[in-house]
Amino acid sequence: ISAEEINAFIDDELIHEDRQRVREGIKKNPELTQLICDIDQVQDWVREAYQTVPEPKRFRTKWRMHVITPGALAAAALLTVGALAGWFAGKLTTPAMNAATAVPMLQANREQSVDFNSPAALSRNVILRLGSDSPEKFRKTLTVVEHLLKTSAHEPGFQLEVLTNSDGLNFLRADTSPYAQQIEALMTKYPNVHFMVCGTSVKNLEKSGAKLNLLPNVTVTSSAVEQVAKRVREGWTYSAI
């Protein structure tokens, strides 16, 4: 099954015989089934990303964040559809290929300078995502969070979400987080900061038999992808740590 056939199957462009052949292949291959589901989800991002939202303003700053705007999200999603299908098609012919060599998702992020010392900049809510358990990234995340909360103290309505997925869950686990006390103190002091974990990552962790003990008041979202896409559509600034 080629990448072209996978995309054509998704778009309902195959003739009956070819569609039936691909459908039989899907039934016999769980990995291909998951791929089809992933591409369907990405196409949903494309449709949602083109909904009208305010264009984010640009500001000069010493702080730099990777911001996904609706147009960039749509472009990234389109690239991802091709990347997912192309990677799987290649894997069918090269069994030794490792999944880690797949093209990373959402590489079309556009960089934008954001001055977090600017009152105008802080009028936009922020969502940070942490997907690593690197001690350096843990420290960086906490530093950025503390800075944003301190500088936005007098900005009514400002909201900050800190979303963790994959190995980043360890940042918000009571048994693994090196900053548990600081995080709990921040949530107590600042009611406008919300710490979250990806529901998909939680399910994967539980399937492995691990017990998840989250810090108090940490919430579970349906998935990191859906939460980020939702906030971007609402005009939030997004940054992956």
C-alpha positions, 0 to 999 in steps of 0.5 A: 500500500503506497502513500498515495493510496493511503491518502486517496483512501482517506479522501474517498478517491479510490475505485471500489476494487482498490478501496476494498483492497486497502480496507482488507490491508487495514484489517490485517495491520493494526499500525496502518489502522492507527495511521488512518486514525492519525491522519483523520485527526490531522485533517480535523486540525486543518479544518479547525485551523482555518476558522477565523481568529484574531491575528496575533500581534508582534512585539519586540523582545528579549524573550523568544517563543515558538508560536503557532498561528492558525495559518501555520497550524494548518500548514503544519497539519498538511505537512504532517498528513504527507509525512505520516503516510509517506513514513508508513509507506516507506516502512512497509518496504524497509522493515528495519527503519526505526519509528524515531526517524519519522519526520517530526510533527508540526515542523512548520511552527513560525517563530515570533518574538514576544515581549513578556514585559509588555502589558500589550503582550500579556493581554494574550493568554499563554499555553506552554507545553513540556514533553521532556523529563530533561532537568534543564527543561524542567528548570526552564519551564519553571523559570518561564512560568514564574516570570509570566506570573510575576509580570502579569500580576496586574493584567486582569484576565490573563491565563496561563496553562502549563501542559505536559505530555509524554515524559513531561508528565514527570514534571507534575507527578508527586513521586517524580517532580523535583519542583513539587513544592514550588508548583503547588505554591504557584497554584496557591498564589496565582489562581490564573495558572493551570497545570495539566497533563495529556490524557493520551499520555496518561493512558499510555502510562497506565497501560504500562502498569505504572501508577500515576500520582499527580500533584494536587489540582493538576487536571487531565486533558483529553490530549495535548494536541487537542488542547493546543489546537483549541487554545491556538484557535482562541488566539493564545500564544503557544510555546513548546519548551 
